[in-house]
């Protein structure tokens, strides 16, 4: 961020409540995903975390973290597939919608139409994650595989 400010003159508006709302939305999605992962680890009795590994890997590749999504979408032969993948991924919305109020000063009314998918994803994964963790803890207690409870 310091590099972007010094070299390119980019100024981030950290006081924007819309920016923080988008960040909070991404955090809620991530909380749901982590609850799901915790349940997965309890159920499988594993120490591996394939869910977050997959999420982090796809985040880096398809959401603009390493490669701009517009470049991915323009790749001949696979661009349309990569566009679908990036538009399904919730982190794409956190990054693109977070930049607009932080850099461009856009308000809630301007990004509201695009908030539908990340809102639905956050609610879905919070419910799924909570349910998965609840079921897995019950099963773990019943089977005696948990050291507490």
N, C-alpha and C positions, 0 to 999 in steps of 0.2 A: 504494500500500500504506500509505503514511503517512496519507493522507486517510482510508482505510477504518479504520485503527486509531484515529485521533483522533476522527472523526465518528461511526462506527458501533461502535466498540469491538471490532473484529475483530482477533484475534490469530492470527498464522500460526505453526504449529509447524514451523520449519525443521529441527529435530532429528529429525523423523520419517523413518526409513529407507524407509518405504512411499512417502512423498511423493517422495523422491529416486529411488526405483525407477521410479515413474510418469514422472518427468521424463526419466530415462535411456531408458526405453522410447520416449518421443516423440522423443528425440534420435537413437536408432537408426533409427527410421522416417525421420526427416528426412535422415540420412546416406545411407540407401538411395535416397531421392528425389533427393538431390544427385548421387550417383554416376550415376543414370540420366540426369539432366539433362546432366552432363558428357559422357556418351556421346552423347546426342542432339546436343549442340552440335558435337562432333567429326564425327559422321555427316552432319549437314546443312550443316556448314561455316558455320553461322550465328552471329550474335552475339546473337540474341534467345533468351529463355528462356521459352517458353510453358508449360512444365511447372510451374515454380515460380510463375509469374504466376497460372496457373489454381488451384494449390493455395492460394496466399495469398488470392486473391479469394474462393474458396469457404470458406476458413477464417473470414474476416471475416463473411461473410454467413450461414453455416449452422451454425456450431459454438458459438454463444453468445458470441463475442468482442464483437460489437456489439449483437446483439439476443438476449435470452434464448431458448433453444431451446424452452422450453415455450410461449412466445408464438407462435413460428413454427409449432409443431405444432398450435396452436389456430386458425390462420387458415382461414377457411371456404373450401372449394374446393381449396386447395393445401396444407393442413396435413399431410395424410397423405403427400404427395409430399415435402414438406420434412422430415418426420420420417425417411423412408427416407434422404434425402440426408445429413442430419446424423448418422444412426446408421452410415452407411458411412464417414464422414469420420473418420480416426484422431485428429485434433486434438480432436474432441468428447470422446473418452475421456480424453485427457491433461488437458483442462480439468476435466471433471466428476470424474474419479477422483483428480486431483491435489488438488482442493479438499477432498475428504472427509477424507483424513488430515491435511492441513495446517490445516484449520479445525475439522473435527469430531472429529479424533483417532481416526478409524477405523483398524483394523489390516489387515494383509494378508488375513486370513481373511474379512473383511467385503467387500473389493473384488475378491477373487480370481475369483469367478464372472464378473465383467464384464471381466476382463483378457484373455479369450480372443481377441476381435477385434483389439485393438491388438497383442497378441503375434504373431498370425498375420500381420497387416499389416506389422509391423516385419521379421519374418523374410522374408516374400515380397518386400518392397521392397529389403532388403539383397541378397538373391540376384539379383533382377531388375536392380538398379542395378549390382552388381559385374559381372554377365554382360554387360550393355549396354556398360559402359565397356571391358571386356576386348575384346569383339568390335569395338567402334568403333576402339580403338587399333590392333588388328591390321589392320583395313581401312585405317585412315589411313596406317599404315606401308607397307602393300602398294601403296597408290595414290600414295604420296609426298606426301601433303597435310600431313603433320606436319613441323614444323621440327626435331624432335628424334627420336631413336630409332634 
